[in-house]
């Protein structure tokens, strides 16, 4: 059994492997607690980040929405002389003192802008021994679990498997990844009140998020104040 990931400075995702994703032919990148993508324009930095966001979107909404939001399957798979018909993403992960493993899938293009999930797998190796896994090959399901839901060729199976305790933490972590492109104008503007549970991509609800942290997590609020004081010494508090 895998419990909720504990608070830790260690990254959940430890390695990203991409194949034929947008402009990226192939890459394998190990991740630490803090990472910087450096390179000239057009080198694939944005597409590398978008691959992670694609996984989040495909799990949080649907694979169809994630692909359509990027202009269709022909805009997601890499453009080249050979024009590959599929793309793949593999994420390796680590849950401190509990488990490590990987989640991967390959999506193939079909005629008329259609697509299908050719292969998908998730392997969770427990630190205490044993493992949980599922493997999908053209709609056929193999799993360590006795009772498993059916697979659909146009959906990521991890969504269905999230109902199983063995894979719930993996789904929760990957579907709640946050991606931000903060907009100073949106942050300065008057903001409608919301729950503040999740920071919007442009930061336009940051006031509600700060208020939520101040109410429910004073320790994190103290950390925010400390960071602000180091950047701007004259700042003593934030509300």
N, C-alpha and C positions, 0 to 999 in steps of 0.2 A: 504494500500500500504506500502511496506517495501523498504526503501531507502538503499543506500550503507552503510555498517557498518562504523561508524565514528572511527577516530583514538582514541584508548583508551587502558589503561593498563588492562582492564577487558578482560578475555579470551572469545573467541566466543563460544568454546565448554566448557560446564560447568560440564558435566557428561558423562562417557563412560560405556556402559553396553555390555558385551560380553557373548555369549553362544556357547559352542562347537567350538571355534575358535582355531585351531591347538592344542596346549597343554592345553589350558584354558577351564576348564569345565564351569565355570561361574564366572563373577566378575562384580562389580558395583563400579566405582571409580569417586568421585567428584574431579573436577579440579579447581585450583586457578590460579593466574597469573604466578606463578613459581612452578613447581612440580618436584620431584625427585623420580625415581623408584629405590628402594633398595631391594635386595634379593640375595640369593645364585644362582649359576649357575643352569640353568634349571628350574627356578621358573616361567618363563613366561614373563620376562621383555621385551625381544625382540619381542615376539609374541604380546604383548599388543600394542607396537608401530607399529608393522606391520599391525595390524587390522585397525589403522587409515590410514596408507599408502594404505591399500587395498581399503578403501573407496575412497581416492584420485584417485588411479589408475583406479578403476571401473568407476568413473565419467569422468576422463580426457581422457582415452582411450576407453576401453570397459570392461565389466564384464568378457568376455571370455579371454581377454588379461591378466587381473589381476589374474585370476585363473590359466591360463597356465604358467604365469611367476613364480608361486609358486609351480609348479609341478603337477597341476591338482586338481580336486575337492577332491580327496581322501587324498591329502596332506594338504588341507585347513581345512576340517572338523576334529574335534578332534578324535584321535585314543583312543579307550577304549574297554572294554569287550563288552559293548552293541553296539559299533560302530555306533554312531548316524549318521543319514542320512542327517542332516541339520545343519547349523550354522546361528547365528543371530548377528547383530550389531545394537546398538541403540546409537545415539548421541543426547544429549540435548544441546541446544544452547541459547544464549542470545545476543540480539542486543541492547545496551544501549539506553534507552529512546524511543525505537521503538517496540520491540517484543521479545518474547521468545517462545520456542517450542521444538520439537524433530523431528529427521529423523531416521527411522529404516527400516531394511529389514531382511528377512529370505530367505536363499538360500538352496535348497534341492538337493541332489545327485540323479541321475538317472542311469540306467544301461549303461554300455559302456563308463563311464567317462563323461556322459552328466550331465547337471544341469538345474535347472529352478528357477526363483524367485517366491517363493510361496506367500509371502506377502511383501508389502512395503507401507510405509506411511510417510507423512510429514505434520506436524501441526504447523502453525505459528499463535500464539496468539498475537494480537496487543495490545499494552499498551493503545491505545485509545479506545479499545473495538472491538469486532468482531474477526474473525479468517479466515484464509485461510487453506485449507487442501486438500490433495488427499489421497486415500486409494486404494491399489491394492490387490485383493485377487484372485489368480489363473487367472490372466489376465483380471479380471473385474474391471473397473475403477469407483470410486465414488469420487466426488470432489465438492468443494464450487464454482468452476469456471464454467461459463456457457459453454464455449467451451474448450475441452481438447483433446490432442492427444491420439492416441491408445497406448495400452501397448503391450510389447513383453516379452515373458517369459524368454528370455536369455539376457535381458538388464535392467539396472536400470532405472526406470521410471523418476527419477529426471532429467536425461539428457534431455528427451523429455519435461518435465515440465519447464525446464530452459528458454524456450521461452515465458513463462507466467511471467509477472512482479511480481506476488505474490511470486514466488519461485526463482527468478533469483539471489537474494542476497545469499540465502542458497546454491545454486549450486556454485556460484562464490567462496564463502568462503571455502567450503569443497573441491572443485576441485583444489584450489590453496594452499592447505596446503604444507609446506616445510619440508623435512626430510633430514638431513645431517649427513654424516660420513666423516668428513674432513680428507684428506690425505695430510700430510705435504710434501711428495715428489712431489705430483701433484701441490701443491701450489707453491713450489720453482721452478718448471720447467718452461721453456719458454712457454708462453701461447698465443694461437691464439686469435686475437681480435674478440670480438662479441658484441652484443648490451648491454650486462650487465644488462638486465632487470630481469633476474632470476639466482640466484646462483645455480650452478650445485652441485649435491649431494656430490662430492668429493672436492669441492672448487677449481676445476681446472680453473675456469674463474674468480677468485676473483679480479684480477687486473681490468678487464673490469667492474665488479660490482662496485668497489670502484670509478672508473672513472665516471661511470654513476651517482652515488650518489653525487660526487663532483660537477658535472655539473648541476644537476637538484634538489638537495635537500641539500642546504648548512647547514640547521639546523641539519639534521641527520648526516652530515659529521662532524659537530662540536661535536656531541655526541660521534662519533667513536673516534675522537682525544682525547676527555676527558677520555674515557675508556682506551685507549692505554697509556695515560700519567699516569694513576693510576696504571696500571700493570707494565709499564716500565717507570719510571720517566724521563729518558733521552730522550724519544721520544717526539718531538715537532710537527711533522707533518707526514702525510702519503700520498703518491702519487701513 
